[in-house]
Amino acid sequence: MSVMLERRRFLKTAVQSALAAPVLASFGPLGMAQDAAKKTGSTDTKTPAKKPSPTVPKPGVTLNIKDYGAVGDGKTKDTVAIQQTIERCSAFGGGEVVVPSGQYLTGALTLRSDVVLRIEKDATMLGSPDMADYPLAQVRWEGRWITGYSAFINATDSDDIGIVGQGKIIGSEAVKGRVDRATRRRLPALLEFINCKNVRVEDCYTQNYGMWSIHPTYCENVSFKNVTVKSGADGIDVDSCKHVIIDGCDFDTTDDCISLKSGRGAEGYTIHRPTEDVHISNCTFKDKTWACIGIGSETSGGIRNVHVQHCKCLGAGTFAIYIKSRPGRGAFIENIYMNDLEVSGAKLGFLRFNILNSGIADEYLVPGDEGIPTIRNFSFTNIKVTDVPQLVEGTGIHPHKPLDGFVLENVTGTCAKGISLVNIKRADLKNIKVTGFTGPLLSTYNVTGVGLAGATKLEPPKVPDAIPAPSIPYKLH
């Protein structure tokens, strides 16, 4: 018997190695660039090869949830039948769990490694209105780990998983707001993946109401392709993840369409899990309250190597692009590259930096200058704006940590106000050809670089008081 078990282990290892070889080889230039960056200490990866999509193994088995008791009438709770189908698929070594035509009312569902949930075109998964159907777990909320309700579809410590197909995933309207006011527990997200590798979500329609829709946390190799995201809150919140692709997605949200986060205050700074290597392309954004793409304000683990291209920002409650943090976060925001954006319908403007006072000040802060986020290498090229109230609002930068490296190049269109910049070195402004504005095109204070001729002078911004060191050093608790 022991000989047979050893043989099975050997064969499984051999197959996994064979499957991994072409995947690792396909990482190619990006992997080499990252190795080189580690050796040189550089974090500037402006032109890496695009990270390939996560590779999820081909299904070993295909199981239909109706064969295991799911009813699909929109009234009967199918939670047990669907979860048991997922467990059975996992026990068989992985494969596809098929959700056929019908409406399936369920509580929280948990994906397992090597399982792909395929929701067919005329199938709808409906979230239960009963909070008892969402088990309590440790979840991240606004940069801190707290007790909260599990997401409608969730996975933890699972690899090679997916949600695919042209069906719909719709949360319950009974989930109002983000936090239960009585218990302060975070309410259920729609999709949430925690500490998972090789995750893909493709082609489906998602809709949520009061809480964030999609929340990958501590994940690696994550891909969202051709997903419709309709949300009464945030669309996709990328939280301390690396190697993320968001491509061809359509957003209609009440809060940020996409938000990049990495933890808040001393907890996030101590854990030090950055969000890095994020590629966003070919997306359409409509936001009612905040930004199309928000970077921050929870940035205590650091955010770097973000590439955005070929996107349309058709509506924003504030600025289409909003980069935000505050003293007490620490860490960094660096290597942010955006190219070929169309911007219209932004209520306040195209671009804002606010590193002085955005977001909740944590109970446990990173003190002194160490707590002021380091910001560097921001580039925005080939931007077309239509009737934005302001082109760039870049005055919220701390004088102790100026923005090091800012490119604004090839900007066309119409705006009511121009560009305001404070505390920036190595600025590079070229081919800014906008019309319709009143007042100066460019106003600056403590800015050096090229393309600054003719700028009027701004007053320096008010800087927050320095954060003192705590009497007792912070420890995770």
Secondary structure, 3 states (H helix, E strand, C coil): CHHHHHHHHHHHHHHHHHHHHHHHHHHHHHHHHHHHHHHHCCCCCCCCCCCCCCCCCCCCEEEEHHHHCCCCEEEEECHHHHHHHHHHHHHCCCEEEEECCEEEEECCEECCCCEEEEECCCEEEEECCCHHHCCEEEEEECCEEEEEECCCEEEECCEEEEEECCCEEECCCCCCCCECCCCCCECCCCEEEECCEEEEEECCEEEECCCCCEEEECCEEEEEECCEEEECCCCEEEECCEEEEEECCEEEECCCCEEEECCCHHHHHHHCCCEEEEEEECCEEEECCCCCEEECCCCCCCEEEEEEEEEEEEEECCEEEEEECCCCCCCEEEEEEEEEEEEECECCEEEEEECCCCCCCCCCCCCCHHHCCEEEEEEEEEEEEEEEEEEEEEEECCCCCCEEEEEEEEEEEEEEEEEEEEEEEEEEEEEEEEECCCCCCEEEEEEEEECCCCCEECCCCCCCCCCCCCCCCCCCC
